[in-house]
């Protein structure tokens, strides 16, 4: 099975899309996926499931929620969720979860950039960024989970974008990145690197006056 969190939650079992319609099940699945390979305690799951206000009987309700999630995922996905005291564990390969795949590709891209392998860096980072479909956890209704998990993932995307643009500039693609950089500067005015890259791309495109204005 494959799972996507870089946008609305997506679950695929081969060619089939598995619909996880219950909001509580989406929160539970997202919490397990973001900790893939690590046991998540019942208390930690209850905290995100009820946004820090666990009701009486939360543990029993949580066990029931896990059973319903297993049923929703079907035979291929049910076995991925293991009961491991003091909670639950989901085990996946990196390629099965877009957040993990993004991190793996981005790391390769950053390493290639540090070594001056600019074509490889640009290619790896483009593949990583192509996995993004929108705001992470877009339809996962847990403010606690989103506030805790989304900002670091978004920061990783901005770092990947900046490094990919550095690679494009090193490869002489100055004119190609100007429009993208203008959008990034407008969307992220406090990211100084995008401002510097915009000035450089304009200057190297022969647009000195625009570079000075930027």
Secondary structure, DSSP 8 states (H G I E B T S, - for coil): -EEE-SSS-EEEETTEE-----HHHHHHHHHHHHTTTS-EEHHHHHHHHTTT---TTHHHHHHHHHHHHHHHHHHHHHTTEEEETTEEEE---GGGBHHHHHHHHHHHHHHHHHTT-HHHHHHHHHHHHTT--SSTTTT---HHHHHHHHHHHHHHHHHHHHHHHHHHHHTT-HHHHHHHHHHHHHH-TT-HHHHHHHHHHHHHTT-HHHHHH-
